[in-house]
């Protein structure tokens, strides 16, 4: 089974992350894992979602949830 890859434009459209922000993150060696195929940048959905889940903002409610 082949896994579908996403272009930066696809990621921007699906997750509302500006293409420029993705480029800045790649330049700083930060952000979601990506792959270069020739000169083209590609992402796997799993890598994008793992990155999003790794950056939670803790709120009072989520801290209360953790304590229980």
N, C-alpha and C positions, 0 to 999 in steps of 0.2 A: 504494500500500500504506500502510495506517495503522500508526503505531507506537503500541503500548500504553503508556499512562502508569500510574504507580503512585502510590497514596496514601501518606502517611506510615505508615499501618497496614500496607500491603502491604510497604513497605521494611523495616519492623520485623520482620515475619514472615519475609521471605525472607532478610534479612541479619543478623538478631538485633541490630539497632541500636534501642535504645529510642526510642519516639515522642518522649519528653521530650528526649532528647539531640538528635534531629533539630530539634526546636523551638528548643533553645538554640543550636545551630549557625546556624540561620536568623537568629535574633535578633542574633547576633554577626557576621553576614555572612560566615560560614565554612561549610565543609562542601561537600557536593555541590550542583551547580547545580539549581535548582528553578524552577518556574513557578507563577504564580498565575492561576487561572481563576476570575474573580469572587473569592470569598473562599476558595476551595479551593486547596490546595497539591498540585502534581503533580510527579513526577520521571520521567525517562526512565531505563531500565535502563542505557543506555550512560553516562549522566552519573554514576550511582551507582558503576558499575564503574571508570570513569576515576578518580574520586575515591579509591576504595579502592586502586587500583594506584599512585596518586601519593604514597601515604604508607607506603612500605615501612619495615620495621624491619630494619636490616642486622645480620646475625649473622656470626659467624666463618666459617661455611660459605658464606654468600652472598658474603662478601668474597673468599674463596678462589676462588670460581667466577668472579668478575669479573676477577681477576688472571690467570686462565688463558686 
